[in-house]
Structures are given as structure tokens and as C-alpha cells.
Amino acid sequence: LNWGDTAQGIDTIFKSVKEWLSLSGSYGTESTGYSLPSSPSPQVQGLQVSPYISISSQPFPESSCSKPGYHYVFSQSFKDRISSIGFRENYYFPDGVEIIALADKDYRTSDKYFNGIGVTFYMVDRSSDSGYSLAPGCFAYTAYEADGSALSGTYEYERSSVSVNPDICSLMNFPVYVFGSVEDMETYCKTGVVNNTFNNNSGFVFSLDKSGGLDSELQKKGIASLGSSMVLPGSLEEASASVETFQKPLSRDELMAVLNRNGMSAVYNAEYKVEHLRESMTSGSDGVPEWEKYSEEVFYGASGSSAAFTPLDLEGYAYVPELTEPEKREILADESLVIRLYYTLKRAPYVVEHYTQRMIPGEEGEKWELADTETLQGIPGMKAEYSAKDYSGYAFKGSLTEPSDCQVLSDGSLVVRLYYVQAPFSVLAEPINKTVGSFLPVAAVIGSIFSGGVFLLKLYKRISARA
């Protein structure tokens, strides 16, 4: 493509980059560093000179260092943008020390050809308070014509410190740790813990800080869609001016204006919430459930579109779709949409059996007759609820209830047995007011009612006026 051409697939490029960035735990946070799965750039070994500054972990054989006390670490190849002369360089560092490096996102160069990432090399130095110090180095290079033919012999130089500025993907080609911050490098030197490095499996991308426009909230919301095509800037200067407009804090409206002004038909995401409400264990006895918030999720989508959500799989609870509210779940531009999902406690059946006492004259021991059976439902782990019945001539005796804990079981195997004993009755005679020695009538009749209408009466007579 040339300046001013129309580029296609802008929305696809944007979506793929956004999905890649969102793989980092830093995405949508205040952090400016992103560890991301990626691949290193190709390691150029042929005679063709790379148009970019490329890093290789294999030495160029024609650019060897003859100085003793140094060992090879990496190579660099690049082509001068103006003269097209190419250079291939091998870098060597002192023997017996561990070499590490720091990628500086604030690295600046006057040549806009470079991408602004500088790499400075250090060595682990236990004598230093920081645990590291600048590493001296030696490099040998050979220059080449544009056609790949050697322009000169090999030259060697020693340096008290070494810095290079390769393309961003070549950072993963270095055979040493390249740290993303001074803090991470110092932590490694003092503790051996490795954080935020470039390696063969992942890259590390820097974003703008707050002063440069980083807004984690806007980043989390993101842009729902862009147009599929856009007209490219007419020149490098125009493109640079467009990029500069992003290098400052922007509100959502300002950002949308900049995007649209640069040919992107942007539709911004709006926030909506999904609340998960579960039935309380202490729901009212009137059968009306009480609800408690279990969790809340925040999602983003294009305003006017249908909100997406996924019910949770809560152990012991069942999602009830028909209770979901509101009925209309369109994402609102003012971000006021709140979707509530309801989960009821899963209930298990249990059986309540009612037994009445049955006494047969001439037979010993208690006998029980099943009078009624009912199936109820309850919450597993909670005490089963039941009500004693009213049987004429019988009294419910709670101390006989089996089992004693009556806890509802999730497999529905609980059987509660309630027992009712025959109710005793007394027939009191009229008050006795007789003289001592006179005939005393029966004072009381005490008996029990048996099933089948059989009565057992025990008669007692008074043996004392005060008995």
C-alpha cells in the first residue's frame, strides 16, 4: 500500500490485536506492561541484509572478535535507510559474568526509522547495592553493499557499555533475560525471581502511561466495531500528526472523534452488569423466597445489541430462567442495564410416617399401626419440617420421633417417623364428705381407650379421707 491508498480489513486487524492484548493480565488495569504470547522475529543468517534491525542468537562467521577474555552473546544485522549499506555485527561480553538486559520503553532516537525501544546490557554484580552494573562489551562488524557483497573487512571495537535498539519482535531473540523494568531486573539480581521478560515464548509490550492517555476503564470497554476499510494518511507527516493525537488523555467522546476523523467508523461498547441472586437459606416460612446477591459481573457490548450472559453452575442451586429480569435485555448507551439471574435452592423429597399406638388385651409390649404417610420436600442439610396430626384419643409424643436429627438428605432417603400414644382420661367422682368408718364409694375411674372401641377400666377406692 502507498500513502493515500484505501486499506481493507481494518476491523479484522483491530479485532485480532484487541483479542491478543486481552490475553495479558495487565489488560484493563493501570499497568503499562503486557506479557503476551508471541513469536520472535526470524533470525537472519543469509547474505541478504535485513531492512530492519534484527537480532540473532547465532554469530555471523565473518565478524569474529579476536580479543581474549570475551565470549559471544548475540548478533545484530541492519541496513542503513539512506545509503542501503548493510551491517552485520557480533557482540561479545566479559567471561565469567552473567549478562542481562533492560528494554527501555522511553528510549528515544533522532532517527524516526528506529522504533523507540532501546536495550542496554548489564551484568549481575553482587558487589553493587542494586545487584547489577553496566556490562562492558566488544563488537565486531562487517559492512555490505546493497547486493550483499562485502564492502570491507571486519572491524572490532570495545565499549564501556553496550546499547542497541532492535525491532520489537527481535527482543525475543536475545539469549539472555531482557527485563521490562528496572524493578524486575533488580528483583532478579537479588532474589533470582524472573518477572516480565522477553523470551522465545512471549513478548512484553509497553502502553502509554496515564500522562500519555492510558485509561484502563476505556480499555476494558473497548470498541465494539470499526469500519472494514479506511483511507490511509497522504504522507508520513500526516500519519505522524494523527498518531500524536492519541498521545494524550482522551475522553470517550474525544477518542471517538479522533478515530472517526481518521477514517474509522467506530462503535464504542457500553457497560452492563449481570447480578447472580441465590435463594437464602433463611427463606420465609410463608413459601416466599428471600434472595441474596452471590456475585456480580461486568460486561461490555455495543449499545442497542442484545446483552449476553451465562448462568453459573452453583452447587445446591438451580437456575430458574423464567425469573430472569428484565424481560428486555438491550444494552443501553447510558450503561444502566442490570440483568438479574435467580437461583433457587435444590430441594429433596422426604417421607413422614405417622404411627398410632395399638394395645391388645392379653398381649405385652407396644405395637404401632401406620396411620398416614406423606411426602414433603426440603433443603438438603436443613432440618426437615413436618406437622403432627390430630388423632382422636391419641397424643403426639415428640420424644419418640425417629431419627432424632431429621436432617434432609440429598438422595431423598430420609424417612421421619412420628408416634402417637393412647391418651389417658380420668373420671372424677363428687367430693367425698363422709365420717371415718363409713362406706367409701368409688372415688375415680382411670382408664384408656383402645382401638376398635375396647376400653380397659381400672377402679380405685379411697382408703383414706385424705387419699
KOLVO-267403 format. One line per field, with one value per residue (C-alpha): residue in one letter; x, y, z; residue number from 1. Coordinates in steps of 0.001 Angstrom, whole numbers, plus 500000, padded with zeros to 6 digits. Layout:
<rs>
r [a	...] $
c1 [X	...] $
c2 [Y	...] $
c3 [Z	...] $
k [NUM	...] $
</rs>
This chain:
<rs>
r [l	n	w	g	d	t	a	q	g	i	d	t	i	f	k	s	v	k	e	w	l	s	l	s	g	s	y	g	t	e	s	t	g	y	s	l	p	s	s	p	s	p	q	v	q	g	l	q	v	s	p	y	i	s	i	s	s	q	p	f	p	e	s	s	c	s	k	p	g	y	h	y	v	f	s	q	s	f	k	d	r	i	s	s	i	g	f	r	e	n	y	y	f	p	d	g	v	e	i	i	a	l	a	d	k	d	y	r	t	s	d	k	y	f	n	g	i	g	v	t	f	y	m	v	d	r	s	s	d	s	g	y	s	l	a	p	g	c	f	a	y	t	a	y	e	a	d	g	s	a	l	s	g	t	y	e	y	e	r	s	s	v	s	v	n	p	d	i	c	s	l	m	n	f	p	v	y	v	f	g	s	v	e	d	m	e	t	y	c	k	t	g	v	v	n	n	t	f	n	n	n	s	g	f	v	f	s	l	d	k	s	g	g	l	d	s	e	l	q	k	k	g	i	a	s	l	g	s	s	m	v	l	p	g	s	l	e	e	a	s	a	s	v	e	t	f	q	k	p	l	s	r	d	e	l	m	a	v	l	n	r	n	g	m	s	a	v	y	n	a	e	y	k	v	e	h	l	r	e	s	m	t	s	g	s	d	g	v	p	e	w	e	k	y	s	e	e	v	f	y	g	a	s	g	s	s	a	a	f	t	p	l	d	l	e	g	y	a	y	v	p	e	l	t	e	p	e	k	r	e	i	l	a	d	e	s	l	v	i	r	l	y	y	t	l	k	r	a	p	y	v	v	e	h	y	t	q	r	m	i	p	g	e	e	g	e	k	w	e	l	a	d	t	e	t	l	q	g	i	p	g	m	k	a	e	y	s	a	k	d	y	s	g	y	a	f	k	g	s	l	t	e	p	s	d	c	q	v	l	s	d	g	s	l	v	v	r	l	y	y	v	q	a	p	f	s	v	l	a	e	p	i	n	k	t	v	g	s	f	l	p	v	a	a	v	i	g	s	i	f	s	g	g	v	f	l	l	k	l	y	k	r	i	s	a	r	a] $
c1 [500000	501027	500184	496567	495504	492384	493195	490750	490176	490658	488011	489690	493087	491612	489738	492784	495036	492451	491996	495768	496184	493329	495328	497532	496574	497527	494751	492171	494388	496635	499717	501669	503428	501844	503316	501870	502222	504061	506849	510337	511294	513207	516929	518619	521628	521839	523684	520515	520683	517617	515802	515269	517494	517262	518711	520138	521490	523892	527144	527984	531220	532785	532515	534556	536203	539870	540162	540716	538501	535217	532507	529842	526283	524255	524388	522697	522068	520551	520605	521153	517883	519572	522719	521401	524731	524235	525976	526328	527666	528624	528584	530895	530897	533402	533876	532734	529760	526030	524760	521238	519482	516850	514374	513728	510308	511352	514340	514456	516483	516628	516185	512470	513443	514008	511046	511973	512921	516424	518167	521030	523191	524167	525917	524843	527091	526729	529060	526559	523673	521300	522753	523834	526170	526753	528434	531420	531490	533261	531671	532980	531210	531367	529749	527997	526841	523140	523643	525095	528765	531282	532258	535087	536874	535957	536373	536497	535540	535432	532807	532388	528654	526520	523112	521220	517737	516262	512761	510204	509929	513689	513683	512632	515733	518215	519684	519717	516977	515641	513615	510715	511594	514452	512463	512118	515831	516824	514429	516099	519616	518750	516318	516539	512812	512115	509237	508265	510908	511116	511820	511138	507595	506329	506833	506392	504531	504529	501474	501117	501020	498285	500049	500124	496490	496192	492617	492049	488281	488029	490396	488155	485106	486829	485381	482618	483325	485162	484539	486112	488125	489847	491832	495454	497178	498594	502136	504438	503926	500148	500411	502710	500303	497424	499417	500297	496599	496488	499464	497373	494438	491175	487603	485420	483819	487217	488614	485612	486064	489752	489008	486240	488343	490992	488524	487421	483671	483924	481095	482002	480989	478708	478903	476172	476030	474801	473839	473519	470979	470530	467781	468631	468814	466565	463734	460392	458045	455282	456875	458081	461857	464307	467252	470885	473447	476030	478185	478208	479810	480555	480293	480593	478763	477540	474624	471387	472502	471261	473194	474986	475387	475977	474242	476527	476664	476116	476272	472991	471130	469109	468968	465373	465317	461748	462686	465385	464786	464339	462472	464065	467853	469063	472401	471816	474113	473830	475152	472178	471239	471354	470351	469389	469606	467897	468931	466632	467832	467595	465110	464978	461914	461484	458728	456846	455096	452536	452141	449403	449771	447811	447367	445703	444462	446487	449464	452587	454722	453956	452507	452261	449980	450826	448035	449230	452131	453021	455863	457347	460337	463144	466629	469397	471347	468495	466098	463010	459786	456579	453397	451893	448359	445333	444077	441095	442112	445826	448526	451670	454829	457754	460425	459760	460343	462868	465510	466413	468148	465692	468153	467009	469211	470055	469329	465737	466181	465068	462041	460668	458516	456095	454431	451079	450258	446780	445615	444694	441496	440106	436524	436386	433619	431841	433778	433531	432491	431893	432694	435551	434469	431561	431346	433548	432294	434500	436430	437801	437760	441020	441295	442452	440738	441857	441470	438340	436269	437628	438017	440160	438913	440848	438744	440184	438560	439522	441255	441731	439818	442925	443973] $
c2 [500000	503582	506813	507732	504209	502554	499745	496845	494548	497252	495712	492287	493740	495654	492624	490352	492877	493511	489779	489354	492213	490906	487693	489674	490032	493716	494449	496758	497613	500545	498551	499761	496435	493483	489979	488317	485062	485829	484676	486051	487527	485377	485117	486378	484260	484532	487154	489174	492186	492736	496047	496239	495880	492155	490168	486677	484281	482729	484510	485667	483766	486716	489071	487383	489055	488238	489862	487390	487346	487794	485353	485653	486624	487864	489284	492227	492988	496054	498237	501967	503524	506144	504553	500945	499768	496759	495813	492516	492665	490118	491222	489811	490290	489527	485911	484711	487080	486670	489099	490521	493367	496039	497177	500880	501963	505609	505186	507987	508437	511298	508882	508152	504950	503277	502083	503654	500511	500594	497607	498224	495368	494781	492101	490589	492265	491169	493947	496579	497695	497166	493750	494758	497108	498143	495461	496420	494747	494232	494060	493079	494130	493752	496131	495009	496523	496538	493429	491546	491699	492548	496190	495952	493681	493061	495823	495454	497972	497869	499763	500552	499959	498439	499578	498577	499360	496401	495918	494918	491246	490759	491393	487764	486581	487600	484531	486448	487788	491087	492691	495059	497313	498275	496893	493486	493388	494311	491702	489032	490075	489987	487063	485096	485651	486320	488680	490491	489346	488885	485284	482774	482144	485606	489253	492257	495296	498759	501000	504704	505711	507937	511109	509730	508708	505292	504848	501357	501810	502756	499944	497389	498651	498748	499410	497137	497528	499535	500023	497434	499996	503343	505800	505895	509221	511002	511285	510336	513767	513383	509936	511206	514037	511535	509347	512357	512991	509741	510590	512391	511545	511448	511089	508557	511242	512719	509322	508522	511844	511143	507642	508817	511731	509214	507222	504600	504134	503286	501979	502005	499344	500184	498567	496402	494285	490786	490031	486452	486125	482913	481873	482447	479505	481512	481961	482731	480021	481562	479987	483301	483001	485604	486426	487312	488549	485859	487688	490406	490505	493434	493021	495291	495319	497593	499709	498592	494969	492083	491528	488208	486305	482786	481334	479980	476355	476742	473589	473022	475592	475525	478416	479477	481151	482391	484588	486457	490178	492483	490875	493284	492941	495513	497145	500795	503625	505143	501838	501437	497879	495424	491804	489679	485882	483856	480511	478544	476033	472479	470557	466830	464722	463050	460881	461454	458394	458696	455727	455251	453082	449820	447820	444431	442950	439927	440872	442513	445250	448265	447817	450562	450923	453080	455639	458005	458733	461987	463096	466558	468499	470251	471702	469096	469644	471510	470104	468508	470364	468494	468894	466413	465296	465298	461768	461373	459606	459909	462320	463048	462094	464024	462212	459045	460722	458934	459843	462358	464898	464650	466251	466299	464083	464995	461463	461619	458693	460435	458844	460628	458514	460234	458336	458912	457196	456476	459393	458573	460024	460441	460389	462194	461422	464048	465215	462721	464108	461040	460238	457922	454290	454876	453202	454876	454776	454545	457783	457647	455684	455815	454076	454130	453958	451166	450893	449101	450653	448424	450053	448996	450449	450358	451042	452550	453155	455711	454232	457459	460647	462388	459924] $
c3 [500000	499355	501134	500489	499479	500898	503322	503710	506698	509319	511583	511352	512232	515149	516497	516316	518062	520781	521399	521596	524077	526221	526812	529175	532814	532517	530034	531555	534552	535440	534416	531377	530751	528934	528921	525835	523917	520715	518417	517859	514510	512014	512680	509522	508576	504795	502793	502266	504543	506712	506169	509925	512960	513593	516443	516137	518741	516216	515271	511759	510917	509092	512101	514834	517799	518404	521839	524728	527818	525891	524896	522200	523251	520250	516734	515046	511379	509763	506678	506621	505439	503269	501856	501763	503180	505409	508636	510458	513981	516624	520276	522956	526736	529533	530554	533966	534412	533795	531185	531424	529618	530139	527481	527852	526556	526921	524633	522076	518923	516460	513558	513142	511355	514721	516739	520064	522033	523450	525026	527465	528738	532348	534337	537636	540190	543812	544977	543839	546040	543120	542294	538769	536883	533264	531189	529008	525617	522363	518930	515531	512319	508565	506064	502874	499637	498806	496671	499657	498651	501337	501365	503850	506250	509864	512432	516227	518925	522703	524710	528391	527959	525229	523949	520834	519544	517626	516262	518890	517886	517882	521619	521940	520047	522737	524507	527830	530080	528746	531552	531116	534057	536366	539320	537671	536834	540396	541815	539690	540683	544388	544582	541353	540637	536950	536038	532829	530390	526651	525654	522896	524168	524981	524307	526515	525184	526712	526627	527308	530945	532363	531321	527790	527634	529323	530545	531895	532096	528448	527624	529333	527483	524156	520732	519525	515812	513188	509509	507249	505274	505741	503659	504752	505516	502493	503891	506733	508251	508161	509706	512466	513229	513513	515891	518027	518699	520672	522888	525483	527747	525811	526987	525234	523054	522185	521315	519124	517331	516659	515366	513078	511863	510846	508772	511316	511763	515445	517625	521293	523788	526696	530117	531601	534737	535487	539094	540324	543154	545091	547480	551107	553484	555788	553318	554945	556126	554006	550935	549509	548921	550111	547845	548473	545934	545232	542685	540049	536614	534335	530560	527557	524260	521528	522706	521134	520847	522987	526202	526510	529774	531029	534123	536841	537913	541659	543736	545539	543444	540234	537767	537064	533597	533889	536856	534909	534708	532943	530070	527585	527704	525243	526099	526948	525946	529441	530877	533223	532208	535118	534442	537434	537354	540091	541552	543856	546393	545139	547274	548019	548894	552250	553753	557016	558505	561312	563694	566345	569417	569376	572605	572593	575892	576894	574716	576067	574512	572388	568935	566289	563351	560272	560146	557406	555024	553308	551010	551535	550190	551975	551604	551964	555146	556821	559438	557924	558601	559447	561458	563898	563096	565395	566025	568381	571560	570832	571871	569822	571708	570168	572196	570173	566765	564542	563550	566205	563885	560944	558511	554877	552697	549119	547878	549173	551561	554759	556461	559531	561876	564258	567107	568814	572158	573522	575603	579297	580817	584376	585643	588967	591485	593531	596607	599432	602805	604939	608517	609273	609164	606804	603429	600844	597240	594195	594013	590471	587292	585326	582011	578390	575036	572755	569036	567984	570761	573538	576977	579876	583160	586400	589501	592657	596039	598604	601632	603465	603692	602534	599917] $
k [1	2	3	4	5	6	7	8	9	10	11	12	13	14	15	16	17	18	19	20	21	22	23	24	25	26	27	28	29	30	31	32	33	34	35	36	37	38	39	40	41	42	43	44	45	46	47	48	49	50	51	52	53	54	55	56	57	58	59	60	61	62	63	64	65	66	67	68	69	70	71	72	73	74	75	76	77	78	79	80	81	82	83	84	85	86	87	88	89	90	91	92	93	94	95	96	97	98	99	100	101	102	103	104	105	106	107	108	109	110	111	112	113	114	115	116	117	118	119	120	121	122	123	124	125	126	127	128	129	130	131	132	133	134	135	136	137	138	139	140	141	142	143	144	145	146	147	148	149	150	151	152	153	154	155	156	157	158	159	160	161	162	163	164	165	166	167	168	169	170	171	172	173	174	175	176	177	178	179	180	181	182	183	184	185	186	187	188	189	190	191	192	193	194	195	196	197	198	199	200	201	202	203	204	205	206	207	208	209	210	211	212	213	214	215	216	217	218	219	220	221	222	223	224	225	226	227	228	229	230	231	232	233	234	235	236	237	238	239	240	241	242	243	244	245	246	247	248	249	250	251	252	253	254	255	256	257	258	259	260	261	262	263	264	265	266	267	268	269	270	271	272	273	274	275	276	277	278	279	280	281	282	283	284	285	286	287	288	289	290	291	292	293	294	295	296	297	298	299	300	301	302	303	304	305	306	307	308	309	310	311	312	313	314	315	316	317	318	319	320	321	322	323	324	325	326	327	328	329	330	331	332	333	334	335	336	337	338	339	340	341	342	343	344	345	346	347	348	349	350	351	352	353	354	355	356	357	358	359	360	361	362	363	364	365	366	367	368	369	370	371	372	373	374	375	376	377	378	379	380	381	382	383	384	385	386	387	388	389	390	391	392	393	394	395	396	397	398	399	400	401	402	403	404	405	406	407	408	409	410	411	412	413	414	415	416	417	418	419	420	421	422	423	424	425	426	427	428	429	430	431	432	433	434	435	436	437	438	439	440	441	442	443	444	445	446	447	448	449	450	451	452	453	454	455	456	457	458	459	460	461	462	463	464	465	466	467] $
</rs>
